Amino acid sequence: MRAGSRLWHASPLTYLGLILAVVLSAFPIYWTFIVASRSNDAINDVPPPLLPGSHLAENTSRLLANDDALFLYGLANSLIVSLVVAFSVVLFSTLAGFAFAKLRFRGRNALLLVIVATMMVPTQLGLIPLYMLMVELGWQGTLQAVIVPFLVTGFGVFMMRQYADAAVPDQLIEAARVDGCSTLRIYWNVVLPALRPAAAVLFLLQFMQTWNEFLWSFVVLDPDTPTVQMSLKALATAYYTDYSQVFAGTAIATVPLLLVFVVFGRQIIGGIMEGAVKQ
């Protein structure tokens, strides 16, 4: 009640600051769609255009017809990879988080320490060994190479472990055991519903990270099996860049992220508010 009261009596200056922050945060997305609807020459106009143009359909048609970019193919590949990785990370992270938070087994703390330590290893450090492993497995140039290595993350496990420890009372687990529930049934019927806000946040974060990932995809995939980021890279050559196509592709590539945020937004805000109230 106290937090809500403070928010309700916030000063006009606070609201002005919040509105300014929202405008500054949303402007890059808005301007991307503006430029995507303009001609290539109009992009360099001074002052820059702030209203939509009439070239969106033309730019999109040229983008989809560009054989070097394979944009629709890259879009479909990124959608498959991001959804599979995000769902897998949420599944394994909630399972592992439940185990580390509520189950007692030998070596639990040491194993958790190893998982947390993996978060400190830079991705670039494992690039060459991982590439050699993909070559040995014969996965180079396939989507398996950008899916399998990222099905589980140390960050996801740690995040779910911390949330499960705080959100799921031990008495609830014990009551479920007294009622005859197995461990998996406790996870499915008791723990997973309690972890839903944090799982939604983790899904969104993992989807965004996988969707925007470029370096590993560029290294291990072939140009004829691109992700959407590789398709956007193919639009820029050393001698000429059609920015109207690049921004049209960027605008289209932003839509799935916005849809995921809309679908999971309620759960995400609920999880954030729940954490704020607990604090």
N, C-alpha and C positions, 0 to 999 in steps of 0.2 A: 504494500500500500504506500510505503514511504517513497519507493522508487517511482511509482506511477504518479504520486502527488508532485514530485519534483519535475517530472516530465510535463505534466499538465500546466504547471506554473512557470515554465521556461520563458525567458525574456524574448522579445521580438528579435533582439540581436542574435540569439541562439538559433531561432528559426531561419533568420537570414543566412547565417553561416551554413546551416544544414542544406538550405535550398541551393546555395552557391556550390557546396560540395557535390550535390546531386548533378547539377548542371555541368560542372567540370568533369565529372566521372562519365556522364552519358554523352558528352559532346564528341569524343573520338568515334564512337559508334555511329552517331547521327551523321557526322561529316563523311564517314566511309560510305554510307548509303547516298549522300548527296553527290559525292564525286563519282560513284558508280552510275549515276543517272546523267552524267555530263559527258561531253565529247573529250577526246584526249587533249585538244588545244585549250579548252575552257578550264582545265585543271590548273594551268599556270596563270590564270587571270589574277590581277591585283586590283582591288581586294578580292580574297577568295570567295567563291560562291557559297551562299548559305541556304539557298532554296533548291528544291529538286529540279532537275532538268528533264528533257524528253528523250534521252538516249539510253535509258535502262534496257529496254527490249533489244535494241541494236547491239549494245555492249555484251549483253548476255548471250545473244545468238552467236556473235563472233567468238566468245569464250567457249561455248559448247562445241563450236565447229573447229576449234584449234586442235589439230592432231598431235601437236607436241605436248600439250598439257594433259590430255585425257581426263578432263576435269570431273565429269560424272563418274568415271571409273574410280578416280581418286577419292571422290566424295563417298562412294559406296564402301570402298575399302576402309576409310577412316571410321565410318559409322559402325562397320562390323567390328573392327579392332577395338574401338573405344567402348562399345557396349559390352563386348565379351570381357575385356580387361576390368571394366568398372564393376560388373556384376560379380566376377570372380574375386576381386579384391574385397568387396563387401562380404561375400560369403565366407571366405577363408579368414578374414580379419575378425568377423563377429564370432566365428567358431573358436579361433585361437584366443581372442580377447576374453571370451567366457571361460575358457580353460585356465588361462593364466590368472584370472581374477577370482574364480570361485572354486576351482578344483585343486586338490592337494596331491602333488606327485613329486617324486624324487628329481632333483635337478631343475625345478621350476624356475628359480631365480637366475641360475646360471644360463639357462636357455633363453630367458627373457633378455638377459644382458647381451647375449650374442646377437639377438634380433635387433636390439636397440643400436648395437655397434655397427650394424650394416647401414644404418642411416647416415653414418659419418663418412662412408666411402663415396667419393665423388663418382658420378656416373661415367665420366670420361676415363677414369682409371681402369674400369673393367671393360672398356670398349674392345680392345684387341683380343683379350682372352675369350670374351663372349662371341666375337666374330669368328674366331678359330673354332669354337664349339659348334656354332651354327653350320660352318663348312663341313665339319666332321659328321654332323647329323644329316647333312644334305638339305638343310632348310633354307639355305641362302636364296634370296629372291622370292620366298613364299611368305604369306601372312603369318605362318606359324612362328617365324623368327621375330616378329614384332608383338606377338601375343604371349607365347609361353613364358619367356623370361620375366614377364611383368604380372603374372597372375596373382602373385602374393607380394606385398610390400611391408617392410618393417614399420613404416609410419602408420599404416592402417592397423596393424596388430597392436602397436603401442597405444594408438588413439582409442581403439575399442576396449583394450584392457583397462585403461584409466576410466573410461565412461562406465563400463560394466561394474567396476569396483564401487563407483559412487551411486549408480542408478538402480542396481539390483540388490536389495537387502538379502543377507544370508538367511534370515528367517523365512523368506519366500522360497528359497531353494530347498530348505529343510522341510517346509510344509509340503512342497511338491513331491519330495522323496517319500514322505510319510504316506502320501496318497497313492504311491506306487508308480510314479513317473520314472522312466528311464532317463539317462543323462541327455540323450538326443531329444527326447520329448520335452524335457525341461528347457533345453536350448530353444526349441521351436515354439513352445506355448508360453513360456515365461520370460526367457531372456531376450529373444529376438524382438518381441513387441516393445520391451523397455528400451532397446537399443535403436529403435526406428529413427528418431531424430538425428542421432549421431551417424547412423548408417546412410541417411539421405545426404548429409553434409559430405561424408566420405565419398559417396557415389559421384556427387557433383565435382568435387575436387579431382578425383581420379579420372573422370570423363574429360574434364578440361585439360588435365595434364597430358593424357594420351592423345587427345584431339590435336593439341598444339605441338606435340613432339615432332621434331624434324631430324635431329642429328643421327639417331640410330636408324631411323627409316631410310635416310639418305645413304647410309653406309651399307646396309644389309639388303635393301630391296633394289630391284632392277627398275629402270625408267619406264618399262612397260607394265609394271605392277606398282603404281604410285599410291601414296596417300595424298590427302588433299593439300597438305603443306608442300609436298614434292610437286604437285600440279601447279601450285602458285609460283613455286621457284622456277618451273619450266617456262613461265610467261615472261620472265626477265632474262634477256640475253645480254651478251657483252656489248653489243652495238646498238640495240634499240629495245626499249621497254614500252609496251602499250599500257599505260597506267589505267586507262579506262577499263581494260580487261582485268587487270590486277585487282582494282578496287571492286569491280563487279564480282569477281571470284571471292574476294575477302568478305564482301557483304553476304553472299550466299553461304559461305563457310561459317559465318557468325550465327546464322539462323538456328542450326541444331543446338548450339550452346544456349541460346535464349530459350528455346523450347524446353530443354532439360531444366533450366532454372525455373521456368514457369510451372512445370510439373512438380518439381521437388521444392519450390519456394516456400510453400506453407510448412512443410516438415522442417526445412532449414531454419526459418524464422522461429518456429516453435521450439526447436532445439536450442537456438541461441537465447531465446527469452527464458527457457527453463533453466539454462545454466546461469543466467543473470540473476534470476530469482533465488536460486540456491546460494549464490554468493552473497 
